[in-house]
């Protein structure tokens, strides 16, 4: 019998060669990372968020570095649903690894229509509902409370009944387990924890915000310990019993960061800031994780999911 790859996982029925996923918004649409070198170490790619109509996004500056990561306020800039279907969807089948499409919107119907249309193409491994963008006025409307999130999931499920749905939640939820439970009740197949944290930076010389919008999303090492806590709480309180996997996302810069999230309860790991700083980082993280699995006396990384010793 052939020996199983120690990093191979199944995420909500989706087979991935490694647990590492390029986070939404970090690799553009589809074509940017579709070659073998661009996806080295990755198990899947997530597109930037697609809305029903084209969005220009926020004015520059939209990305600024910090001492502990970066701030971004892109504002869901994208070409819109029709152009995406025409120009980018045909390229999805060229990807050597599965492609997850991120969907965003300002109303229930917008989310539902975009999800339905993209699911109908049959080209995407999953649809990720981005309900946690801090860079638009309504980007977090549906993650404000469990009832709003449940209503959204039900609306999307009514239009895209058979789609594999991931739900991307924010890190500063008042009750992470209540939000996770609402997502599961609404039919989420996986939980993505977590998006960026609303934050701000000021230029002390000009006395103006460094981002044009003022507030943006903080990502990188600064939010990693916060995400570890959220993943642990949700895994222990909701996801494990429900059988719903978690994609841990937040400040994963090396294999040890990824391993922390696995032990906290994540089945897969999203990488964003690290891939923007160095597109080769997933390959290094995958190599480190493989060695870690073996030194832990395991044959599969799945054996370590949620195995923090408390």
C-alpha positions in Angstrom: 0.0 0.0 0.0 1.3 3.4 -1.0 2.2 5.7 2.0 -0.1 8.6 2.4 1.3 12.1 2.0 1.5 13.5 5.5 0.2 16.9 4.4 -2.8 15.7 2.3 -6.1 16.7 3.8 -9.8 16.6 3.0 -11.6 19.9 3.7 -15.4 19.6 3.7 -15.1 16.9 1.1 -12.4 18.7 -0.9 -9.1 16.9 -1.4 -6.1 19.1 -1.0 -2.4 18.1 -1.5 -1.4 20.4 1.4 -3.5 22.3 4.1 -2.2 25.7 2.9 -4.6 28.0 1.1 -3.8 31.3 -0.5 -6.1 33.8 1.3 -8.6 35.8 -0.6 -7.3 39.1 -2.1 -3.7 38.1 -2.0 -3.4 36.5 -5.4 -5.8 38.5 -7.6 -8.3 36.6 -9.6 -7.1 33.3 -11.0 -4.3 33.6 -13.5 -1.7 35.3 -11.2 -0.8 32.1 -9.4 -1.9 29.4 -11.8 1.5 28.1 -12.8 3.4 25.4 -10.9 6.0 27.7 -9.4 3.3 30.2 -8.2 1.4 27.5 -6.3 4.3 25.6 -4.8 3.4 24.4 -1.3 -0.3 25.5 -1.7 -3.3 23.2 -1.6 -5.8 25.7 -3.0 -6.1 29.3 -4.1 -8.8 31.8 -3.1 -9.7 34.6 -5.5 -10.2 38.2 -4.5 -13.8 39.0 -3.6 -16.3 39.3 -6.4 -19.3 41.6 -6.2 -22.3 41.8 -8.6 -21.1 45.2 -10.1 -17.6 46.4 -10.7 -16.0 48.3 -7.8 -13.1 50.7 -8.1 -12.3 50.3 -4.4 -10.8 52.9 -2.1 -8.4 55.7 -3.2 -4.7 55.3 -2.6 -3.0 54.8 -0.2 -4.6 51.4 0.2 -1.8 49.3 1.6 0.8 50.5 4.2 3.3 48.4 6.2 3.4 48.4 10.0 6.0 47.1 12.4 3.9 43.9 13.0 2.3 43.3 9.6 0.4 45.5 7.3 -2.8 47.6 6.9 -4.9 47.4 3.8 -8.1 49.1 2.7 -8.6 47.9 -0.9 -12.3 48.3 -0.6 -13.3 45.1 -2.5 -12.0 46.5 -5.8 -12.9 44.0 -8.6 -14.1 43.8 -12.2 -17.7 42.7 -11.2 -19.5 39.4 -11.8 -20.2 39.5 -15.5 -16.6 40.4 -16.5 -15.2 37.9 -14.0 -17.4 35.1 -15.6 -16.4 36.1 -19.1 -12.6 36.8 -18.6 -11.5 34.7 -15.6 -13.7 31.7 -15.1 -12.5 30.0 -18.3 -9.0 30.1 -16.8 -9.9 28.3 -13.6 -9.6 24.9 -15.2 -5.9 25.7 -16.0 -5.1 25.9 -12.3 -3.1 22.9 -11.1 -4.8 23.2 -7.7 -8.5 23.8 -6.7 -9.7 27.4 -6.8 -12.1 28.8 -4.2 -14.0 31.9 -5.2 -14.6 34.7 -2.7 -18.0 36.5 -2.8 -19.0 39.8 -1.3 -21.9 42.1 -1.3 -24.0 44.8 0.4 -27.3 43.0 0.4 -28.7 39.4 0.7 -29.8 39.3 -2.9 -26.3 40.4 -4.1 -24.6 37.7 -2.2 -27.2 35.1 -3.4 -27.0 36.1 -7.1 -23.2 36.1 -7.2 -23.0 32.8 -5.4 -25.6 31.2 -7.6 -24.0 32.4 -10.8 -20.5 31.2 -9.8 -21.7 27.9 -8.5 -23.5 27.3 -11.8 -20.2 27.5 -13.7 -19.1 24.3 -12.0 -15.5 25.5 -12.0 -15.0 26.4 -8.4 -14.1 24.0 -5.6 -15.9 26.2 -3.0 -17.5 29.6 -2.5 -16.2 31.7 0.3 -18.7 34.2 1.7 -16.7 37.3 2.8 -18.9 38.8 5.5 -16.0 40.3 7.4 -14.3 43.0 5.2 -13.5 46.1 7.4 -12.8 48.3 4.4 -16.3 49.2 3.2 -19.3 50.7 4.9 -21.3 47.5 4.8 -18.5 44.9 4.6 -19.3 43.5 8.0 -23.1 43.9 8.1 -23.8 40.2 8.0 -21.2 39.4 10.7 -22.6 41.9 13.2 -24.9 39.3 14.9 -25.9 35.6 14.5 -29.4 36.5 13.2 -27.9 38.5 10.3 -25.5 35.8 9.4 -28.1 33.1 9.5 -30.4 35.1 7.3 -27.6 35.5 4.7 -26.7 31.8 4.7 -30.3 30.9 4.2 -30.7 33.3 1.3 -27.5 32.0 -0.4 -28.5 28.4 0.2 -31.9 29.0 -1.4 -30.1 30.0 -4.6 -27.0 27.8 -4.5 -28.3 24.7 -2.7 -25.5 22.3 -3.7 -22.5 24.7 -3.4 -19.7 24.0 -1.0 -19.9 27.2 1.2 -17.1 28.6 3.4 -17.9 31.6 5.7 -15.1 34.1 6.5 -15.7 35.7 9.9 -13.9 38.6 11.7 -11.5 38.2 14.6 -13.3 40.6 16.9 -16.6 38.9 17.3 -18.3 39.4 20.7 -19.3 35.7 20.8 -17.3 33.6 18.3 -19.2 30.4 19.1 -22.6 32.0 18.6 -21.5 33.3 15.2 -20.0 30.0 14.2 -23.1 28.2 15.3 -25.3 30.5 13.2 -23.0 29.8 10.2 -23.3 26.0 10.7 -27.1 26.2 11.1 -27.3 28.1 7.9 -25.4 25.4 6.0 -21.8 26.5 6.1 -19.5 23.6 5.1 -16.4 25.3 6.6 -15.5 28.3 8.7 -12.7 30.6 7.8 -11.2 32.3 10.9 -10.3 35.1 10.7 -10.3 38.1 8.4 -8.3 41.3 9.2 -8.8 43.4 12.3 -10.0 47.0 12.0 -7.1 49.3 12.8 -5.5 52.6 12.0 -2.1 54.3 11.5 -1.3 58.0 11.5 1.5 59.9 9.8 2.9 61.9 12.7 4.5 64.5 10.4 1.4 65.3 8.4 -1.0 64.3 11.2 -3.1 62.5 8.6 -4.2 58.8 8.4 -1.7 56.7 6.4 -4.6 55.0 4.7 -6.9 57.2 2.5 -9.9 55.7 4.2 -8.5 56.2 7.7 -9.3 52.7 9.1 -8.3 49.5 7.3 -7.7 45.9 8.1 -4.6 44.8 10.1 -3.1 41.5 9.1 0.2 39.8 9.9 1.9 38.6 13.1 0.1 41.2 15.3 -3.3 39.3 15.0 -1.9 35.8 15.1 -2.4 35.1 18.9 -5.9 36.5 18.7 -6.8 34.1 15.9 -5.3 31.2 17.7 -7.7 31.9 20.6 -10.7 32.3 18.3 -9.9 29.0 16.4 -9.5 27.1 19.7 -12.8 28.5 21.1 -14.8 27.8 18.0 -13.3 24.3 17.5 -14.0 23.3 21.1 -17.4 25.0 21.3 -19.0 24.3 18.0 -17.0 23.0 15.0 -15.7 19.7 16.4 -19.1 18.4 17.5 -20.7 19.7 14.3 -18.1 18.1 12.1 -17.4 21.4 10.3 -13.7 22.1 9.6 -11.9 25.4 10.2 -9.5 27.2 7.9 -7.2 29.1 10.3 -6.1 32.4 8.9 -4.1 35.2 10.5 -0.4 36.1 10.7 0.9 32.7 9.5 4.5 33.7 8.6 6.3 30.3 9.2 5.5 26.6 9.8 5.3 27.1 13.6 2.5 29.7 13.2 0.6 27.2 11.0 1.2 24.4 13.5 -0.2 26.5 16.3 -3.5 26.9 14.4 -3.6 23.2 13.6 -3.2 22.3 17.2 -5.9 24.9 18.1 -8.4 23.2 15.8 -7.8 24.3 12.2 -7.9 21.6 9.5 -6.4 24.0 6.8 -4.4 27.2 7.0 -4.8 30.4 5.0 -1.8 32.5 4.1 -2.0 36.1 3.1 0.5 38.7 4.3 3.3 36.2 4.1 2.6 35.3 0.4 2.5 39.0 -0.5 5.9 39.5 1.2 7.4 36.4 -0.3 5.4 34.2 -2.8 7.8 31.3 -2.0 6.7 31.2 1.7 4.1 28.5 1.3 6.7 26.1 0.0 8.9 26.7 3.1 5.9 26.4 5.4 4.8 23.1 3.8 8.3 21.7 4.2 8.4 22.7 7.9 4.9 21.2 8.6 5.9 17.9 7.0 8.9 17.6 9.3 6.8 18.6 12.3 4.2 15.9 11.6 6.9 13.2 11.4 8.7 14.4 14.6 5.3 14.3 16.4 5.1 10.6 15.6 2.2 11.0 13.2 1.6 9.9 9.6 -0.9 12.6 8.8 -1.3 16.2 9.8 -5.0 15.5 10.4 -4.0 13.6 13.5 -2.8 16.9 15.1 -6.0 18.9 14.5 -7.2 20.3 17.8 -4.6 18.4 19.8 -3.4 21.2 22.0 -2.8 19.9 25.6 -4.9 21.9 28.0 
